[in-house]
Amino acid sequence: MTPYAFEYTRASSVDEALALLDGHDNAKLLAGGHSLIPAMKLRLSNPSMLIDVSGISELAQITASETAVHVGALATHRAVETSEIVQAKCGVLAEAAGGIGDPQVRNKGTIGGSLAHADPAADYPALVLALNAAIKVAGPSGTHLIPAHDFFLNLFKTALQDGEIITEVIFPALSARSGAAYAKFSNPASKYAVVGVAAWVEVDEHGMCTGARVGVTGAASHAFRASNVAFDLSGKHLTAETIAAAVAGMADAHEMLNDLSASSEYRAHLCSVMAQRALTEAAARAMG
Ligand SMILES: Cc1cc2nc3c(=O)[nH]c(=O)nc-3n(C[C@H](O)[C@H](O)[C@H](O)COP(=O)(O)OP(=O)(O)OC[C@H]3O[C@@H](n4cnc5c(N)ncnc54)[C@H](O)[C@@H]3O)c2cc1C
């Protein structure tokens, strides 16, 4: 398939991209192109103008402050995977980025494009939910932060408004007694998540769980937090038994996707299995 005809232009700054978006009704940003171009070829997305932001180098930076890791929206999956900052301060994010797609996808696809696209099977959504990230957005009325738990609204639908651009994703630094892990049951061809679960836990000096967050992707129309699991673990020692009890029946098959990759019942089962693996590893890291 070939896309409908469209115009193409490049933006060299965020302000220029915002002005171009403002001036065109049916324009779309182009970052790595690894979701948008296939959708255009299938004529599922038909923008009349592409605004190529891939050359805005300030959006590709990865930096750290005392309290957070700041990943620019244009950081490619490969840049996230290989960043020494991410590896040192948020290792689970680097691990997850290394498991996305194939080398071509990782070298072109970006974290901002992935979050904006909100594919229900994408990996980063589970991570931003578990790690309590904030998505920084620039728009016609200035910049603002969208907490990850308010970002994913439905299938391919986010809280981004028309004319807005993701500029960076802010991951809070992991505290000394916290740990995080990601477990994915992937489609063997694309590596998209049939179900992927990211877990973050924090323990006190006695190994008691003082906080937990579980982000699930691939399972439903959009990524979500399994708050029931986090609630069940709170105040308990993180053992094989407490984790198994917390994840048992965590997902309702009626709310799961049902497609060629997996039935809704199988996806509900996978949620528990992947959550158990991610929580077990996260707990080991927190107590490690
Ligand atoms: C074969 C294949 C396998 C894949 N496997 C996986 C996988 O295992 N896991 C996974 O998570 N993903 C996978 N992907 C998707 C890949 O990660 C994409 O790169 C990603 O989803 C989109 O990022 P992009 O930079 O390519 O965005 P683009 O395709 O350029 O854009 C996607 C959408 O986001 C918008 N957009 C882009 N940047 C911004 C921004 N800064 N602010 C606001 N809107 C923006 C665009 O307008 C468009 O609507 C796969 C893709 C392919 C083709």
The ligand as an SDF file (V2000), in Angstrom:
LIG
                    3D

 53 58  0  0  0  0  0  0  0  0999 V2000
    8.5170   -4.2440   13.1190 C   0  0  0  0  0  0  0  0  0  0  0  0
    8.2400   -3.4050   14.3230 C   0  0  0  0  0  0  0  0  0  0  0  0
    8.3690   -3.9720   15.5820 C   0  0  0  0  0  0  0  0  0  0  0  0
    8.1090   -3.2060   16.7260 C   0  0  0  0  0  0  0  0  0  0  0  0
    8.2420   -3.8020   17.9570 N   0  0  0  0  0  0  0  0  0  0  0  0
    7.9790   -3.0690   19.0650 C   0  0  0  0  0  0  0  0  0  0  0  0
    8.1230   -3.6490   20.3680 C   0  0  0  0  0  0  0  0  0  0  0  0
    8.5180   -4.8000   20.5640 O   0  0  0  0  0  0  0  0  0  0  0  0
    7.8230   -2.8540   21.4320 N   0  0  0  0  0  0  0  0  0  0  0  0
    7.4220   -1.5500   21.3060 C   0  0  0  0  0  0  0  0  0  0  0  0
    7.1630   -0.8900   22.3090 O   0  0  0  0  0  0  0  0  0  0  0  0
    7.3100   -0.9820   20.0790 N   0  0  0  0  0  0  0  0  0  0  0  0
    7.5810   -1.6980   18.9750 C   0  0  0  0  0  0  0  0  0  0  0  0
    7.4800   -1.1040   17.7380 N   0  0  0  0  0  0  0  0  0  0  0  0
    7.0690    0.3220   17.6420 C   0  0  0  0  0  0  0  0  0  0  0  0
    8.2910    1.2270   17.7040 C   0  0  0  0  0  0  0  0  0  0  0  0
    8.7890    1.2060   19.0320 O   0  0  0  0  0  0  0  0  0  0  0  0
    7.9760    2.6650   17.2730 C   0  0  0  0  0  0  0  0  0  0  0  0
    9.1910    3.2590   17.0320 O   0  0  0  0  0  0  0  0  0  0  0  0
    7.2410    3.5370   18.2600 C   0  0  0  0  0  0  0  0  0  0  0  0
    6.0030    3.0000   18.5810 O   0  0  0  0  0  0  0  0  0  0  0  0
    6.9240    4.9090   17.6860 C   0  0  0  0  0  0  0  0  0  0  0  0
    8.0420    5.7430   17.7720 O   0  0  0  0  0  0  0  0  0  0  0  0
    8.5090    6.5860   16.5270 P   0  0  0  0  0  0  0  0  0  0  0  0
    9.5650    7.4950   16.9820 O   0  0  0  0  0  0  0  0  0  0  0  0
    8.8280    5.6610   15.4050 O   0  0  0  0  0  0  0  0  0  0  0  0
    7.1760    7.4570   16.2200 O   0  0  0  0  0  0  0  0  0  0  0  0
    6.5000    7.8780   14.8340 P   0  0  0  0  0  0  0  0  0  0  0  0
    6.1120    6.6710   14.0620 O   0  0  0  0  0  0  0  0  0  0  0  0
    7.3220    8.8870   14.1410 O   0  0  0  0  0  0  0  0  0  0  0  0
    5.1920    8.6080   15.4130 O   0  0  0  0  0  0  0  0  0  0  0  0
    4.1870    7.8600   16.0700 C   0  0  0  0  0  0  0  0  0  0  0  0
    3.0770    8.8180   16.5240 C   0  0  0  0  0  0  0  0  0  0  0  0
    3.5510    9.6500   17.5780 O   0  0  0  0  0  0  0  0  0  0  0  0
    3.4770   11.0350   17.2150 C   0  0  0  0  0  0  0  0  0  0  0  0
    4.6740   11.6470   17.7730 N   0  0  0  0  0  0  0  0  0  0  0  0
    5.9620   11.3140   17.5270 C   0  0  0  0  0  0  0  0  0  0  0  0
    6.7870   12.0220   18.3120 N   0  0  0  0  0  0  0  0  0  0  0  0
    6.0040   12.8230   19.0760 C   0  0  0  0  0  0  0  0  0  0  0  0
    6.2670   13.7980   20.0830 C   0  0  0  0  0  0  0  0  0  0  0  0
    7.5180   14.0790   20.4910 N   0  0  0  0  0  0  0  0  0  0  0  0
    5.2100   14.4270   20.6590 N   0  0  0  0  0  0  0  0  0  0  0  0
    3.9390   14.1470   20.2850 C   0  0  0  0  0  0  0  0  0  0  0  0
    3.6300   13.2530   19.3210 N   0  0  0  0  0  0  0  0  0  0  0  0
    4.6580   12.5890   18.7300 C   0  0  0  0  0  0  0  0  0  0  0  0
    3.4070   11.0440   15.6900 C   0  0  0  0  0  0  0  0  0  0  0  0
    2.7490   12.1920   15.1940 O   0  0  0  0  0  0  0  0  0  0  0  0
    2.6030    9.7760   15.4250 C   0  0  0  0  0  0  0  0  0  0  0  0
    1.2350   10.0140   15.6090 O   0  0  0  0  0  0  0  0  0  0  0  0
    7.7260   -1.8420   16.5920 C   0  0  0  0  0  0  0  0  0  0  0  0
    7.6230   -1.2670   15.3210 C   0  0  0  0  0  0  0  0  0  0  0  0
    7.8740   -2.0280   14.2010 C   0  0  0  0  0  0  0  0  0  0  0  0
    7.7580   -1.3900   12.8420 C   0  0  0  0  0  0  0  0  0  0  0  0
  1  2  1  0
  2  3  1  0
  2 52  2  0
  3  4  2  0
  4  5  1  0
  4 50  1  0
  5  6  2  0
  6  7  1  0
  6 13  1  0
  7  8  2  0
  7  9  1  0
  9 10  1  0
 10 11  2  0
 10 12  1  0
 12 13  2  0
 13 14  1  0
 14 15  1  0
 14 50  1  0
 15 16  1  0
 16 17  1  0
 16 18  1  0
 18 19  1  0
 18 20  1  0
 20 21  1  0
 20 22  1  0
 22 23  1  0
 23 24  1  0
 24 25  2  0
 24 26  1  0
 24 27  1  0
 27 28  1  0
 28 29  2  0
 28 30  1  0
 28 31  1  0
 31 32  1  0
 32 33  1  0
 33 34  1  0
 33 48  1  0
 34 35  1  0
 35 36  1  0
 35 46  1  0
 36 37  1  0
 36 45  1  0
 37 38  2  0
 38 39  1  0
 39 40  1  0
 39 45  2  0
 40 41  1  0
 40 42  2  0
 42 43  1  0
 43 44  2  0
 44 45  1  0
 46 47  1  0
 46 48  1  0
 48 49  1  0
 50 51  2  0
 51 52  1  0
 52 53  1  0
M  END
$$$$
